[in-house]
Amino acid sequence: FRVFTLSMFFLAANTYITRFYYAKANSVVPVIFSLISVFAINLGVIYLMIDSHGASAIAYGTVISAAANFVMLAIYARVKWKL
């Protein structure tokens, strides 16, 4: 549970930054980045860590994928709109 609480910031930040994309009429990019985060990063981390960490691997996967999603959204916004 302690590991999972680390993802709370990134999940909230993703909600905030996604609304920024929607305000800019660009709803496709957040969906693509979310799909990458869930299916590539989250499942990859879980698969790699499940043997060594057990059920905690799910929490680590959530933290890492949420952070990666936030970083991808933030970098893309800075590059596209020069923020």
C-alpha positions as CSV (number, residue, x, y, z in Angstrom):
1,F,0.0,0.0,0.0
2,R,2.9,2.4,0.7
3,V,4.3,1.9,-2.7
4,F,0.9,2.5,-4.3
5,T,0.5,5.9,-2.5
6,L,3.5,7.2,-4.5
7,S,1.4,7.0,-7.6
8,M,-1.3,9.4,-6.2
9,F,0.7,12.5,-7.2
10,F,1.3,11.3,-10.8
11,L,-2.3,10.1,-11.3
12,A,-3.6,13.5,-10.1
13,A,-1.1,15.4,-12.3
14,N,-2.0,13.3,-15.3
15,T,-5.7,14.3,-14.8
16,Y,-4.7,17.9,-14.6
17,I,-2.4,17.9,-17.7
18,T,-4.8,15.8,-19.7
19,R,-7.4,18.6,-19.3
20,F,-4.9,21.0,-20.7
21,Y,-4.6,18.8,-23.8
22,Y,-8.4,18.7,-24.1
23,A,-8.6,22.5,-23.8
24,K,-6.1,22.7,-26.7
25,A,-8.4,20.4,-28.7
26,N,-5.8,17.6,-28.8
27,S,-7.5,14.6,-27.2
28,V,-5.7,11.9,-29.2
29,V,-2.2,12.4,-27.6
30,P,-3.2,11.7,-24.0
31,V,-5.0,8.5,-25.1
32,I,-2.0,7.3,-27.0
33,F,0.4,8.0,-24.1
34,S,-2.0,6.3,-21.7
35,L,-2.2,3.2,-23.9
36,I,1.6,3.1,-24.0
37,S,1.8,3.6,-20.3
38,V,-0.6,0.8,-19.4
39,F,0.1,-1.8,-22.0
40,A,3.9,-1.4,-22.4
41,I,5.3,0.1,-19.3
42,N,2.8,-1.0,-16.6
43,L,2.5,-4.6,-17.8
44,G,6.2,-4.8,-18.5
45,V,7.2,-3.7,-15.0
46,I,4.7,-6.1,-13.5
47,Y,6.0,-8.9,-15.6
48,L,9.6,-8.2,-14.7
49,M,9.1,-7.7,-11.0
50,I,6.3,-10.2,-10.2
51,D,8.8,-13.0,-9.2
52,S,10.9,-10.9,-6.9
53,H,8.3,-8.6,-5.4
54,G,5.0,-10.5,-5.6
55,A,1.9,-8.5,-5.4
56,S,3.9,-5.3,-4.8
57,A,4.9,-5.5,-8.5
58,I,1.4,-4.2,-9.4
59,A,2.0,-1.1,-7.2
60,Y,5.4,-0.5,-8.7
61,G,4.0,-0.9,-12.2
62,T,1.4,1.7,-11.4
63,V,3.9,4.2,-10.0
64,I,6.3,3.8,-12.8
65,S,3.7,3.9,-15.6
66,A,1.9,6.9,-14.1
67,A,5.2,8.8,-13.8
68,A,6.2,7.9,-17.3
69,N,2.8,9.0,-18.6
70,F,3.2,12.4,-16.8
71,V,6.7,12.9,-18.2
72,M,5.6,12.0,-21.8
73,L,2.7,14.4,-21.6
74,A,4.8,17.2,-20.0
75,I,7.6,16.9,-22.6
76,Y,5.3,16.7,-25.5
77,A,3.4,19.8,-24.3
78,R,6.7,21.8,-23.9
79,V,7.9,20.8,-27.3
80,K,4.6,21.3,-29.2
81,W,3.4,24.5,-27.5
82,K,6.8,25.8,-26.3
83,L,5.6,26.2,-22.7
